[in-house]
Amino acid sequence: MSIAAGFFVDWDGNARSTLDPGSGYLCETDPVARYVAVTTKGGTLVHEGTFYKSVADIEKAGIKASLVPGDHPWGRREDGF
């Protein structure tokens, strides 16, 4: 897999950039398969998602997701994060 500029939806329903997923995570992408693997720096898989070329493509898919910056935390306080 490689790293391609695009977007995915995290487990909280936020849109995130594949180039800056936040929380020290890294993204590996396969734009042809429309796949995003979010991993720790050590390579542990923490999330999988669909690759979108743009935020508009997320909206076209019928998903309402706010684009958040990389410094926006993953998870919610009530989930133990």
All heavy atoms as a GROMACS GRO file, in nm:
protein
  611
    1MET      N    1   0.083  -0.118   0.000
    1MET     CA    2   0.000   0.000   0.000
    1MET      C    3   0.088   0.124   0.000
    1MET      O    4   0.206   0.118   0.030
    1MET     CB    5  -0.092   0.001   0.122
    1MET     CG    6  -0.216  -0.080   0.102
    1MET     SD    7  -0.336  -0.055   0.231
    1MET     CE    8  -0.303  -0.198   0.331
    2SER      N    9   0.026   0.235  -0.028
    2SER     CA   10   0.098   0.361  -0.036
    2SER      C   11   0.024   0.466   0.047
    2SER      O   12  -0.072   0.435   0.116
    2SER     CB   13   0.107   0.407  -0.182
    2SER     OG   14  -0.024   0.430  -0.232
    3ILE      N   15   0.070   0.588   0.036
    3ILE     CA   16   0.002   0.700   0.101
    3ILE      C   17  -0.048   0.791  -0.009
    3ILE      O   18   0.030   0.840  -0.090
    3ILE     CB   19   0.097   0.776   0.195
    3ILE    CG1   20   0.148   0.684   0.305
    3ILE    CG2   21   0.026   0.896   0.255
    3ILE    CD1   22   0.256   0.745   0.391
    4ALA      N   23  -0.178   0.811  -0.016
    4ALA     CA   24  -0.238   0.899  -0.116
    4ALA      C   25  -0.321   1.004  -0.043
    4ALA      O   26  -0.383   0.976   0.060
    4ALA     CB   27  -0.326   0.819  -0.212
    5ALA      N   28  -0.322   1.124  -0.098
    5ALA     CA   29  -0.403   1.231  -0.040
    5ALA      C   30  -0.550   1.200  -0.062
    5ALA      O   31  -0.592   1.172  -0.175
    5ALA     CB   32  -0.366   1.364  -0.102
    6GLY      N   33  -0.625   1.202   0.044
    6GLY     CA   34  -0.768   1.175   0.038
    6GLY      C   35  -0.828   1.188   0.176
    6GLY      O   36  -0.768   1.249   0.266
    7PHE      N   37  -0.943   1.125   0.194
    7PHE     CA   38  -1.016   1.138   0.319
    7PHE      C   39  -1.081   1.004   0.356
    7PHE      O   40  -1.101   0.918   0.272
    7PHE     CB   41  -1.124   1.245   0.306
    7PHE     CG   42  -1.067   1.379   0.272
    7PHE    CD1   43  -1.048   1.416   0.139
    7PHE    CD2   44  -1.027   1.467   0.371
    7PHE    CE1   45  -0.992   1.538   0.106
    7PHE    CE2   46  -0.969   1.589   0.339
    7PHE     CZ   47  -0.953   1.625   0.206
    8PHE      N   48  -1.114   0.989   0.484
    8PHE     CA   49  -1.185   0.873   0.534
    8PHE      C   50  -1.268   0.919   0.653
    8PHE      O   51  -1.252   1.029   0.704
    8PHE     CB   52  -1.088   0.761   0.576
    8PHE     CG   53  -1.003   0.795   0.696
    8PHE    CD1   54  -1.040   0.752   0.822
    8PHE    CD2   55  -0.888   0.871   0.682
    8PHE    CE1   56  -0.962   0.785   0.934
    8PHE    CE2   57  -0.809   0.902   0.791
    8PHE     CZ   58  -0.847   0.860   0.917
    9VAL      N   59  -1.359   0.834   0.697
    9VAL     CA   60  -1.444   0.865   0.812
    9VAL      C   61  -1.395   0.781   0.931
    9VAL      O   62  -1.380   0.660   0.920
    9VAL     CB   63  -1.592   0.836   0.781
    9VAL    CG1   64  -1.678   0.866   0.903
    9VAL    CG2   65  -1.638   0.918   0.662
   10ASP      N   66  -1.368   0.849   1.044
   10ASP     CA   67  -1.319   0.778   1.163
   10ASP      C   68  -1.435   0.713   1.239
   10ASP      O   69  -1.550   0.724   1.200
   10ASP     CB   70  -1.235   0.870   1.252
   10ASP     CG   71  -1.314   0.980   1.323
   10ASP    OD1   72  -1.438   0.975   1.327
   10ASP    OD2   73  -1.250   1.072   1.376
   11TRP      N   74  -1.403   0.645   1.350
   11TRP     CA   75  -1.506   0.572   1.424
   11TRP      C   76  -1.606   0.661   1.495
   11TRP      O   77  -1.708   0.614   1.543
   11TRP     CB   78  -1.444   0.471   1.519
   11TRP     CG   79  -1.349   0.526   1.623
   11TRP    CD1   80  -1.376   0.619   1.718
   11TRP    CD2   81  -1.213   0.489   1.642
   11TRP    NE1   82  -1.265   0.644   1.796
   11TRP    CE2   83  -1.163   0.564   1.750
   11TRP    CE3   84  -1.128   0.400   1.578
   11TRP    CZ2   85  -1.032   0.553   1.794
   11TRP    CZ3   86  -0.998   0.389   1.623
   11TRP    CH2   87  -0.951   0.464   1.731
   12ASP      N   88  -1.578   0.791   1.502
   12ASP     CA   89  -1.674   0.885   1.562
   12ASP      C   90  -1.759   0.955   1.457
   12ASP      O   91  -1.838   1.042   1.489
   12ASP     CB   92  -1.600   0.991   1.644
   12ASP     CG   93  -1.541   0.934   1.771
   12ASP    OD1   94  -1.604   0.846   1.832
   12ASP    OD2   95  -1.430   0.976   1.808
   13GLY      N   96  -1.738   0.922   1.329
   13GLY     CA   97  -1.816   0.984   1.222
   13GLY      C   98  -1.757   1.114   1.171
   13GLY      O   99  -1.826   1.189   1.103
   14ASN      N  100  -1.632   1.141   1.204
   14ASN     CA  101  -1.564   1.262   1.155
   14ASN      C  102  -1.486   1.228   1.028
   14ASN      O  103  -1.430   1.120   1.015
   14ASN     CB  104  -1.463   1.313   1.258
   14ASN     CG  105  -1.529   1.352   1.387
   14ASN    OD1  106  -1.626   1.426   1.388
   14ASN    ND2  107  -1.477   1.302   1.497
   15ALA      N  108  -1.481   1.323   0.934
   15ALA     CA  109  -1.396   1.308   0.816
   15ALA      C  110  -1.256   1.352   0.853
   15ALA      O  111  -1.237   1.454   0.920
   15ALA     CB  112  -1.451   1.392   0.701
   16ARG      N  113  -1.157   1.276   0.809
   16ARG     CA  114  -1.017   1.306   0.838
   16ARG      C  115  -0.935   1.292   0.711
   16ARG      O  116  -0.965   1.211   0.624
   16ARG     CB  117  -0.960   1.213   0.944
   16ARG     CG  118  -1.019   1.236   1.082
   16ARG     CD  119  -0.952   1.144   1.184
   16ARG     NE  120  -1.006   1.162   1.316
   16ARG     CZ  121  -0.954   1.243   1.408
   16ARG    NH1  122  -0.845   1.312   1.382
   16ARG    NH2  123  -1.009   1.254   1.527
   17SER      N  124  -0.828   1.369   0.704
   17SER     CA  125  -0.735   1.361   0.593
   17SER      C  126  -0.644   1.240   0.610
   17SER      O  127  -0.597   1.212   0.721
   17SER     CB  128  -0.650   1.488   0.587
   17SER     OG  129  -0.543   1.472   0.496
   18THR      N  130  -0.616   1.171   0.501
   18THR     CA  131  -0.523   1.058   0.508
   18THR      C  132  -0.380   1.106   0.534
   18THR      O  133  -0.298   1.028   0.580
   18THR     CB  134  -0.526   0.975   0.379
   18THR    OG1  135  -0.496   1.060   0.268
   18THR    CG2  136  -0.662   0.909   0.360
   19LEU      N  137  -0.352   1.231   0.504
   19LEU     CA  138  -0.218   1.285   0.525
   19LEU      C  139  -0.195   1.332   0.668
   19LEU      O  140  -0.081   1.350   0.711
   19LEU     CB  141  -0.190   1.398   0.427
   19LEU     CG  142  -0.196   1.361   0.279
   19LEU    CD1  143  -0.169   1.482   0.193
   19LEU    CD2  144  -0.100   1.248   0.247
   20ASP      N  145  -0.304   1.352   0.744
   20ASP     CA  146  -0.294   1.397   0.883
   20ASP      C  147  -0.408   1.338   0.965
   20ASP      O  148  -0.500   1.409   1.005
   20ASP     CB  149  -0.297   1.550   0.889
   20ASP     CG  150  -0.273   1.605   1.029
   20ASP    OD1  151  -0.224   1.530   1.117
   20ASP    OD2  152  -0.306   1.722   1.052
   21PRO      N  153  -0.403   1.206   0.992
   21PRO     CA  154  -0.513   1.144   1.066
   21PRO      C  155  -0.516   1.179   1.214
   21PRO      O  156  -0.618   1.162   1.279
   21PRO     CB  157  -0.490   0.995   1.045
   21PRO     CG  158  -0.343   0.982   1.022
   21PRO     CD  159  -0.303   1.109   0.950
   22GLY      N  160  -0.404   1.227   1.268
   22GLY     CA  161  -0.400   1.268   1.408
   22GLY      C  162  -0.363   1.155   1.503
   22GLY      O  163  -0.349   1.039   1.465
   23SER      N  164  -0.343   1.192   1.629
   23SER     CA  165  -0.310   1.101   1.739
   23SER      C  166  -0.187   1.015   1.713
   23SER      O  167  -0.175   0.906   1.767
   23SER     CB  168  -0.429   1.012   1.773
   23SER     OG  169  -0.535   1.090   1.824
   24GLY      N  170  -0.097   1.062   1.628
   24GLY     CA  171   0.024   0.986   1.598
   24GLY      C  172   0.001   0.870   1.504
   24GLY      O  173   0.092   0.790   1.479
   25TYR      N  174  -0.120   0.858   1.450
   25TYR     CA  175  -0.152   0.749   1.359
   25TYR      C  176  -0.099   0.779   1.219
   25TYR      O  177  -0.076   0.894   1.182
   25TYR     CB  178  -0.303   0.726   1.352
   25TYR     CG  179  -0.366   0.678   1.480
   25TYR    CD1  180  -0.491   0.722   1.518
   25TYR    CD2  181  -0.302   0.586   1.563
   25TYR    CE1  182  -0.551   0.678   1.635
   25TYR    CE2  183  -0.360   0.542   1.680
   25TYR     CZ  184  -0.485   0.588   1.715
   25TYR     OH  185  -0.544   0.544   1.831
   26LEU      N  186  -0.086   0.674   1.141
   26LEU     CA  187  -0.044   0.684   1.001
   26LEU      C  188  -0.150   0.618   0.915
   26LEU      O  189  -0.221   0.528   0.961
   26LEU     CB  190   0.090   0.611   0.980
   26LEU     CG  191   0.205   0.655   1.069
   26LEU    CD1  192   0.324   0.560   1.051
   26LEU    CD2  193   0.246   0.797   1.035
   27CYS      N  194  -0.161   0.660   0.790
   27CYS     CA  195  -0.255   0.598   0.697
   27CYS      C  196  -0.181   0.531   0.583
   27CYS      O  197  -0.087   0.588   0.527
   27CYS     CB  198  -0.350   0.702   0.637
   27CYS     SG  199  -0.477   0.760   0.749
   28GLU      N  200  -0.224   0.412   0.551
   28GLU     CA  201  -0.182   0.346   0.428
   28GLU      C  202  -0.308   0.338   0.343
   28GLU      O  203  -0.415   0.305   0.394
   28GLU     CB  204  -0.129   0.206   0.458
   28GLU     CG  205  -0.001   0.208   0.538
   28GLU     CD  206   0.053   0.068   0.563
   28GLU    OE1  207   0.010  -0.027   0.494
   28GLU    OE2  208   0.137   0.054   0.652
   29THR      N  209  -0.294   0.371   0.215
   29THR     CA  210  -0.412   0.378   0.131
   29THR      C  211  -0.399   0.293   0.006
   29THR      O  212  -0.289   0.268  -0.043
   29THR     CB  213  -0.439   0.524   0.087
   29THR    OG1  214  -0.326   0.572   0.015
   29THR    CG2  215  -0.465   0.614   0.206
   30ASP      N  216  -0.512   0.251  -0.044
   30ASP     CA  217  -0.522   0.185  -0.174
   30ASP      C  218  -0.640   0.252  -0.245
   30ASP      O  219  -0.754   0.209  -0.228
   30ASP     CB  220  -0.545   0.035  -0.157
   30ASP     CG  221  -0.546  -0.039  -0.290
   30ASP    OD1  222  -0.566   0.024  -0.396
   30ASP    OD2  223  -0.525  -0.162  -0.288
   31PRO      N  224  -0.611   0.360  -0.321
   31PRO     CA  225  -0.720   0.434  -0.385
   31PRO      C  226  -0.802   0.349  -0.483
   31PRO      O  227  -0.922   0.371  -0.497
   31PRO     CB  228  -0.648   0.547  -0.458
   31PRO     CG  229  -0.519   0.563  -0.384
   31PRO     CD  230  -0.483   0.425  -0.340
   32VAL      N  231  -0.741   0.254  -0.550
   32VAL     CA  232  -0.814   0.169  -0.645
   32VAL      C  233  -0.917   0.084  -0.571
   32VAL      O  234  -1.032   0.073  -0.613
   32VAL     CB  235  -0.717   0.081  -0.726
   32VAL    CG1  236  -0.793  -0.015  -0.816
   32VAL    CG2  237  -0.622   0.167  -0.809
   33ALA      N  238  -0.878   0.026  -0.460
   33ALA     CA  239  -0.969  -0.056  -0.379
   33ALA      C  240  -1.055   0.031  -0.287
   33ALA      O  241  -1.142  -0.021  -0.218
   33ALA     CB  242  -0.891  -0.156  -0.297
   34ARG      N  243  -1.024   0.162  -0.282
   34ARG     CA  244  -1.093   0.259  -0.194
   34ARG      C  245  -1.080   0.217  -0.047
   34ARG      O  246  -1.175   0.219   0.030
   34ARG     CB  247  -1.240   0.274  -0.234
   34ARG     CG  248  -1.256   0.331  -0.374
   34ARG     CD  249  -1.398   0.364  -0.409
   34ARG     NE  250  -1.449   0.463  -0.317
   34ARG     CZ  251  -1.575   0.467  -0.277
   34ARG    NH1  252  -1.663   0.380  -0.320
   34ARG    NH2  253  -1.615   0.560  -0.192
   35TYR      N  254  -0.957   0.184  -0.006
   35TYR     CA  255  -0.930   0.132   0.128
   35TYR      C  256  -0.830   0.220   0.201
   35TYR      O  257  -0.732   0.266   0.143
   35TYR     CB  258  -0.874  -0.010   0.117
   35TYR     CG  259  -0.834  -0.071   0.248
   35TYR    CD1  260  -0.929  -0.119   0.337
   35TYR    CD2  261  -0.700  -0.080   0.283
   35TYR    CE1  262  -0.892  -0.175   0.458
   35TYR    CE2  263  -0.662  -0.136   0.404
   35TYR     CZ  264  -0.758  -0.183   0.491
   35TYR     OH  265  -0.722  -0.238   0.611
   36VAL      N  266  -0.856   0.241   0.330
   36VAL     CA  267  -0.764   0.313   0.418
   36VAL      C  268  -0.739   0.226   0.541
   36VAL      O  269  -0.834   0.179   0.604
   36VAL     CB  270  -0.822   0.449   0.464
   36VAL    CG1  271  -0.729   0.518   0.563
   36VAL    CG2  272  -0.849   0.540   0.346
   37ALA      N  273  -0.612   0.206   0.573
   37ALA     CA  274  -0.573   0.137   0.696
   37ALA      C  275  -0.505   0.240   0.785
   37ALA      O  276  -0.409   0.304   0.744
   37ALA     CB  277  -0.476   0.023   0.666
   38VAL      N  278  -0.558   0.261   0.904
   38VAL     CA  279  -0.500   0.353   0.999
   38VAL      C  280  -0.421   0.270   1.100
   38VAL      O  281  -0.476   0.178   1.161
   38VAL     CB  282  -0.608   0.437   1.071
   38VAL    CG1  283  -0.545   0.537   1.166
   38VAL    CG2  284  -0.697   0.509   0.969
   39THR      N  285  -0.293   0.301   1.114
   39THR     CA  286  -0.205   0.222   1.200
   39THR      C  287  -0.130   0.310   1.298
   39THR      O  288  -0.117   0.431   1.279
   39THR     CB  289  -0.101   0.144   1.117
   39THR    OG1  290  -0.015   0.237   1.050
   39THR    CG2  291  -0.168   0.054   1.014
   40THR      N  292  -0.076   0.245   1.402
   40THR     CA  293   0.017   0.314   1.491
   40THR      C  294   0.151   0.319   1.420
   40THR      O  295   0.171   0.252   1.317
   40THR     CB  296   0.033   0.237   1.623
   40THR    OG1  297   0.092   0.110   1.595
   40THR    CG2  298  -0.099   0.220   1.696
   41LYS      N  299   0.245   0.395   1.473
   41LYS     CA  300   0.378   0.401   1.413
   41LYS      C  301   0.446   0.265   1.413
   41LYS      O  302   0.529   0.237   1.328
   41LYS     CB  303   0.464   0.505   1.485
   41LYS     CG  304   0.420   0.646   1.456
   41LYS     CD  305   0.506   0.749   1.522
   41LYS     CE  306   0.450   0.887   1.490
   41LYS     NZ  307   0.525   0.993   1.552
   42GLY      N  308   0.407   0.178   1.506
   42GLY     CA  309   0.462   0.044   1.513
   42GLY      C  310   0.395  -0.055   1.418
   42GLY      O  311   0.435  -0.169   1.408
   43GLY      N  312   0.291  -0.010   1.348
   43GLY     CA  313   0.225  -0.094   1.249
   43GLY      C  314   0.099  -0.164   1.293
   43GLY      O  315   0.040  -0.241   1.217
   44THR      N  316   0.052  -0.140   1.415
   44THR     CA  317  -0.071  -0.202   1.463
   44THR      C  318  -0.192  -0.136   1.398
   44THR      O  319  -0.207  -0.014   1.403
   44THR     CB  320  -0.083  -0.189   1.617
   44THR    OG1  321   0.032  -0.249   1.676
   44THR    CG2  322  -0.209  -0.256   1.668
   45LEU      N  323  -0.278  -0.215   1.339
   45LEU     CA  324  -0.398  -0.165   1.274
   45LEU      C  325  -0.499  -0.122   1.381
   45LEU      O  326  -0.534  -0.201   1.469
   45LEU     CB  327  -0.459  -0.273   1.186
   45LEU     CG  328  -0.586  -0.236   1.111
   45LEU    CD1  329  -0.558  -0.129   1.007
   45LEU    CD2  330  -0.646  -0.360   1.046
   46VAL      N  331  -0.546   0.003   1.373
   46VAL     CA  332  -0.643   0.053   1.471
   46VAL      C  333  -0.777   0.089   1.408
   46VAL      O  334  -0.876   0.102   1.478
   46VAL     CB  335  -0.587   0.173   1.552
   46VAL    CG1  336  -0.470   0.132   1.638
   46VAL    CG2  337  -0.551   0.289   1.461
   47HIS      N  338  -0.779   0.107   1.275
   47HIS     CA  339  -0.905   0.145   1.210
   47HIS      C  340  -0.893   0.118   1.060
   47HIS      O  341  -0.786   0.132   1.003
   47HIS     CB  342  -0.933   0.294   1.234
   47HIS     CG  343  -1.061   0.344   1.175
   47HIS    ND1  344  -1.184   0.308   1.225
   47HIS    CD2  345  -1.086   0.426   1.070
   47HIS    CE1  346  -1.280   0.368   1.154
   47HIS    NE2  347  -1.222   0.440   1.059
   48GLU      N  348  -1.003   0.078   1.000
   48GLU     CA  349  -1.011   0.062   0.855
   48GLU      C  350  -1.125   0.149   0.805
   48GLU      O  351  -1.225   0.165   0.874
   48GLU     CB  352  -1.039  -0.083   0.817
   48GLU     CG  353  -0.928  -0.178   0.854
   48GLU     CD  354  -0.964  -0.321   0.824
   48GLU    OE1  355  -1.059  -0.372   0.886
   48GLU    OE2  356  -0.897  -0.380   0.737
   49GLY      N  357  -1.109   0.204   0.688
   49GLY     CA  358  -1.213   0.290   0.633
   49GLY      C  359  -1.212   0.290   0.482
   49GLY      O  360  -1.127   0.230   0.417
   50THR      N  361  -1.309   0.359   0.428
   50THR     CA  362  -1.321   0.377   0.284
   50THR      C  363  -1.246   0.501   0.242
   50THR      O  364  -1.257   0.605   0.307
   50THR     CB  365  -1.470   0.389   0.244
   50THR    OG1  366  -1.537   0.271   0.287
   50THR    CG2  367  -1.487   0.406   0.095
   51PHE      N  368  -1.169   0.491   0.135
   51PHE     CA  369  -1.093   0.604   0.082
   51PHE      C  370  -1.184   0.688  -0.007
   51PHE      O  371  -1.251   0.635  -0.096
   51PHE     CB  372  -0.974   0.552   0.000
   51PHE     CG  373  -0.894   0.661  -0.065
   51PHE    CD1  374  -0.793   0.724   0.005
   51PHE    CD2  375  -0.918   0.700  -0.196
   51PHE    CE1  376  -0.718   0.824  -0.055
   51PHE    CE2  377  -0.844   0.799  -0.256
   51PHE     CZ  378  -0.743   0.862  -0.185
   52TYR      N  379  -1.186   0.817   0.018
   52TYR     CA  380  -1.258   0.913  -0.065
   52TYR      C  381  -1.159   1.016  -0.116
   52TYR      O  382  -1.074   1.062  -0.040
   52TYR     CB  383  -1.369   0.984   0.015
   52TYR     CG  384  -1.476   0.891   0.064
   52TYR    CD1  385  -1.470   0.837   0.192
   52TYR    CD2  386  -1.583   0.857  -0.016
   52TYR    CE1  387  -1.568   0.751   0.239
   52TYR    CE2  388  -1.682   0.771   0.029
   52TYR     CZ  389  -1.674   0.718   0.156
   52TYR     OH  390  -1.771   0.633   0.201
   53LYS      N  391  -1.170   1.053  -0.243
   53LYS     CA  392  -1.078   1.151  -0.301
   53LYS      C  393  -1.103   1.292  -0.247
   53LYS      O  394  -1.012   1.373  -0.243
   53LYS     CB  395  -1.089   1.152  -0.452
   53LYS     CG  396  -1.035   1.028  -0.516
   53LYS     CD  397  -1.045   1.034  -0.667
   53LYS     CE  398  -0.993   0.905  -0.726
   53LYS     NZ  399  -1.009   0.904  -0.872
   54SER      N  400  -1.227   1.320  -0.207
   54SER     CA  401  -1.260   1.454  -0.158
   54SER      C  402  -1.371   1.446  -0.054
   54SER      O  403  -1.441   1.344  -0.044
   54SER     CB  404  -1.306   1.544  -0.274
   54SER     OG  405  -1.431   1.498  -0.324
   55VAL      N  406  -1.388   1.554   0.019
   55VAL     CA  407  -1.498   1.563   0.116
   55VAL      C  408  -1.631   1.561   0.041
   55VAL      O  409  -1.728   1.502   0.088
   55VAL     CB  410  -1.484   1.688   0.204
   55VAL    CG1  411  -1.605   1.706   0.294
   55VAL    CG2  412  -1.357   1.681   0.288
   56ALA      N  413  -1.633   1.618  -0.079
   56ALA     CA  414  -1.755   1.616  -0.161
   56ALA      C  415  -1.796   1.473  -0.195
   56ALA      O  416  -1.915   1.441  -0.200
   56ALA     CB  417  -1.734   1.698  -0.288
   57ASP      N  418  -1.697   1.384  -0.215
   57ASP     CA  419  -1.727   1.244  -0.243
   57ASP      C  420  -1.791   1.176  -0.121
   57ASP      O  421  -1.876   1.088  -0.137
   57ASP     CB  422  -1.602   1.168  -0.286
   57ASP     CG  423  -1.556   1.206  -0.425
   57ASP    OD1  424  -1.636   1.259  -0.504
   57ASP    OD2  425  -1.437   1.182  -0.455
   58ILE      N  426  -1.750   1.216  -0.002
   58ILE     CA  427  -1.812   1.163   0.121
   58ILE      C  428  -1.959   1.205   0.125
   58ILE      O  429  -2.048   1.125   0.152
   58ILE     CB  430  -1.737   1.211   0.247
   58ILE    CG1  431  -1.597   1.152   0.251
   58ILE    CG2  432  -1.815   1.175   0.374
   58ILE    CD1  433  -1.509   1.206   0.363
   59GLU      N  434  -1.983   1.332   0.093
   59GLU     CA  435  -2.120   1.384   0.092
   59GLU      C  436  -2.205   1.316  -0.015
   59GLU      O  437  -2.322   1.284   0.008
   59GLU     CB  438  -2.118   1.535   0.071
   59GLU     CG  439  -2.057   1.610   0.188
   59GLU     CD  440  -2.031   1.757   0.159
   59GLU    OE1  441  -2.056   1.804   0.045
   59GLU    OE2  442  -1.983   1.826   0.250
   60LYS      N  443  -2.146   1.290  -0.133
   60LYS     CA  444  -2.218   1.221  -0.240
   60LYS      C  445  -2.259   1.080  -0.199
   60LYS      O  446  -2.357   1.027  -0.249
   60LYS     CB  447  -2.132   1.213  -0.366
   60LYS     CG  448  -2.121   1.343  -0.441
   60LYS     CD  449  -2.032   1.324  -0.563
   60LYS     CE  450  -1.994   1.457  -0.623
   60LYS     NZ  451  -1.897   1.440  -0.733
   61ALA      N  452  -2.181   1.019  -0.110
   61ALA     CA  453  -2.212   0.885  -0.059
   61ALA      C  454  -2.324   0.889   0.045
   61ALA      O  455  -2.365   0.785   0.096
   61ALA     CB  456  -2.087   0.821   0.000
   62GLY      N  457  -2.372   1.009   0.078
   62GLY     CA  458  -2.481   1.023   0.174
   62GLY      C  459  -2.435   1.026   0.318
   62GLY      O  460  -2.515   1.008   0.409
   63ILE      N  461  -2.306   1.049   0.338
   63ILE     CA  462  -2.250   1.052   0.473
   63ILE      C  463  -2.234   1.197   0.517
   63ILE      O  464  -2.175   1.277   0.445
   63ILE     CB  465  -2.114   0.980   0.477
   63ILE    CG1  466  -2.130   0.834   0.435
   63ILE    CG2  467  -2.051   0.990   0.616
   63ILE    CD1  468  -2.001   0.763   0.408
   64LYS      N  469  -2.286   1.229   0.634
   64LYS     CA  470  -2.269   1.363   0.689
   64LYS      C  471  -2.158   1.358   0.792
   64LYS      O  472  -2.176   1.304   0.901
   64LYS     CB  473  -2.399   1.412   0.751
   64LYS     CG  474  -2.508   1.430   0.648
   64LYS     CD  475  -2.633   1.486   0.707
   64LYS     CE  476  -2.735   1.489   0.595
   64LYS     NZ  477  -2.842   1.577   0.612
   65ALA      N  478  -2.042   1.408   0.754
   65ALA     CA  479  -1.925   1.404   0.842
   65ALA      C  480  -1.854   1.538   0.837
   65ALA      O  481  -1.828   1.590   0.730
   65ALA     CB  482  -1.830   1.292   0.798
   66SER      N  483  -1.824   1.592   0.953
   66SER     CA  484  -1.750   1.718   0.960
   66SER      C  485  -1.602   1.688   0.944
   66SER      O  486  -1.549   1.595   1.006
   66SER     CB  487  -1.774   1.786   1.094
   66SER     OG  488  -1.910   1.817   1.110
   67LEU      N  489  -1.533   1.768   0.864
   67LEU     CA  490  -1.389   1.754   0.848
   67LEU      C  491  -1.321   1.810   0.972
   67LEU      O  492  -1.345   1.924   1.010
   67LEU     CB  493  -1.341   1.827   0.723
   67LEU     CG  494  -1.191   1.822   0.695
   67LEU    CD1  495  -1.145   1.679   0.672
   67LEU    CD2  496  -1.158   1.908   0.574
   68VAL      N  497  -1.240   1.728   1.036
   68VAL     CA  498  -1.170   1.771   1.157
   68VAL      C  499  -1.020   1.772   1.130
   68VAL      O  500  -0.970   1.693   1.050
   68VAL     CB  501  -1.203   1.682   1.279
   68VAL    CG1  502  -1.350   1.692   1.316
   68VAL    CG2  503  -1.164   1.538   1.256
   69PRO      N  504  -0.946   1.861   1.198
   69PRO     CA  505  -0.801   1.863   1.181
   69PRO      C  506  -0.735   1.747   1.254
   69PRO      O  507  -0.798   1.681   1.339
   69PRO     CB  508  -0.761   1.997   1.244
   69PRO     CG  509  -0.867   2.022   1.348
   69PRO     CD  510  -0.994   1.965   1.289
   70GLY      N  511  -0.609   1.723   1.224
   70GLY     CA  512  -0.536   1.614   1.286
   70GLY      C  513  -0.526   1.622   1.436
   70GLY      O  514  -0.516   1.520   1.504
   71ASP      N  515  -0.532   1.744   1.492
   71ASP     CA  516  -0.520   1.756   1.638
   71ASP      C  517  -0.653   1.730   1.711
   71ASP      O  518  -0.658   1.730   1.832
   71ASP     CB  519  -0.461   1.891   1.679
   71ASP     CG  520  -0.546   2.010   1.638
   71ASP    OD1  521  -0.649   1.993   1.570
   71ASP    OD2  522  -0.507   2.124   1.674
   72HIS      N  523  -0.760   1.705   1.635
   72HIS     CA  524  -0.888   1.669   1.696
   72HIS      C  525  -0.875   1.527   1.753
   72HIS      O  526  -0.833   1.436   1.684
   72HIS     CB  527  -1.000   1.675   1.592
   72HIS     CG  528  -1.135   1.649   1.647
   72HIS    ND1  529  -1.211   1.747   1.705
   72HIS    CD2  530  -1.208   1.535   1.656
   72HIS    CE1  531  -1.325   1.696   1.745
   72HIS    NE2  532  -1.325   1.567   1.716
   73PRO      N  533  -0.908   1.505   1.880
   73PRO     CA  534  -0.888   1.374   1.941
   73PRO      C  535  -0.976   1.265   1.882
   73PRO      O  536  -1.089   1.291   1.840
   73PRO     CB  537  -0.921   1.398   2.089
   73PRO     CG  538  -1.006   1.518   2.090
   73PRO     CD  539  -0.967   1.602   1.972
   74TRP      N  540  -0.922   1.145   1.877
   74TRP     CA  541  -0.999   1.027   1.839
   74TRP      C  542  -1.071   0.979   1.964
   74TRP      O  543  -1.017   0.982   2.073
   74TRP     CB  544  -0.906   0.916   1.793
   74TRP     CG  545  -0.853   0.931   1.654
   74TRP    CD1  546  -0.767   1.026   1.611
   74TRP    CD2  547  -0.883   0.849   1.543
   74TRP    NE1  548  -0.738   1.006   1.478
   74TRP    CE2  549  -0.810   0.898   1.434
   74TRP    CE3  550  -0.963   0.738   1.524
   74TRP    CZ2  551  -0.815   0.840   1.308
   74TRP    CZ3  552  -0.968   0.680   1.399
   74TRP    CH2  553  -0.896   0.731   1.294
   75GLY      N  554  -1.192   0.929   1.950
   75GLY     CA  555  -1.265   0.874   2.063
   75GLY      C  556  -1.330   0.982   2.148
   75GLY      O  557  -1.302   1.100   2.133
   76ARG      N  558  -1.416   0.935   2.234
   76ARG     CA  559  -1.487   1.026   2.324
   76ARG      C  560  -1.450   0.996   2.467
   76ARG      O  561  -1.411   0.885   2.501
   76ARG     CB  562  -1.637   1.010   2.303
   76ARG     CG  563  -1.682   1.046   2.162
   76ARG     CD  564  -1.827   1.015   2.144
   76ARG     NE  565  -1.843   0.870   2.163
   76ARG     CZ  566  -1.940   0.798   2.109
   76ARG    NH1  567  -2.031   0.855   2.036
   76ARG    NH2  568  -1.949   0.669   2.131
   77ARG      N  569  -1.465   1.093   2.551
   77ARG     CA  570  -1.434   1.076   2.693
   77ARG      C  571  -1.513   0.962   2.755
   77ARG      O  572  -1.459   0.882   2.830
   77ARG     CB  573  -1.463   1.208   2.766
   77ARG     CG  574  -1.416   1.209   2.909
   77ARG     CD  575  -1.428   1.343   2.970
   77ARG     NE  576  -1.331   1.428   2.901
   77ARG     CZ  577  -1.286   1.542   2.946
   77ARG    NH1  578  -1.332   1.589   3.058
   77ARG    NH2  579  -1.198   1.612   2.880
   78GLU      N  580  -1.642   0.951   2.719
   78GLU     CA  581  -1.725   0.845   2.775
   78GLU      C  582  -1.683   0.705   2.727
   78GLU      O  583  -1.720   0.605   2.786
   78GLU     CB  584  -1.874   0.867   2.748
   78GLU     CG  585  -1.910   0.880   2.603
   78GLU     CD  586  -1.913   1.023   2.551
   78GLU    OE1  587  -1.849   1.111   2.610
   78GLU    OE2  588  -1.979   1.045   2.451
   79ASP      N  589  -1.601   0.698   2.623
   79ASP     CA  590  -1.548   0.571   2.573
   79ASP      C  591  -1.414   0.537   2.637
   79ASP      O  592  -1.352   0.435   2.604
   79ASP     CB  593  -1.531   0.574   2.421
   79ASP     CG  594  -1.663   0.586   2.349
   79ASP    OD1  595  -1.766   0.540   2.402
   79ASP    OD2  596  -1.665   0.642   2.237
   80GLY      N  597  -1.364   0.623   2.724
   80GLY     CA  598  -1.238   0.599   2.792
   80GLY      C  599  -1.117   0.661   2.725
   80GLY      O  600  -1.004   0.631   2.760
   81PHE      N  601  -1.141   0.750   2.628
   81PHE     CA  602  -1.029   0.817   2.561
   81PHE      C  603  -1.006   0.954   2.617
   81PHE      O  604  -1.090   1.017   2.671
   81PHE     CB  605  -1.056   0.827   2.410
   81PHE     CG  606  -1.056   0.693   2.343
   81PHE    CD1  607  -1.174   0.628   2.317
   81PHE    CD2  608  -0.938   0.633   2.307
   81PHE    CE1  609  -1.176   0.505   2.254
   81PHE    CE2  610  -0.938   0.510   2.243
   81PHE     CZ  611  -1.058   0.445   2.216
   0.00000   0.00000   0.00000
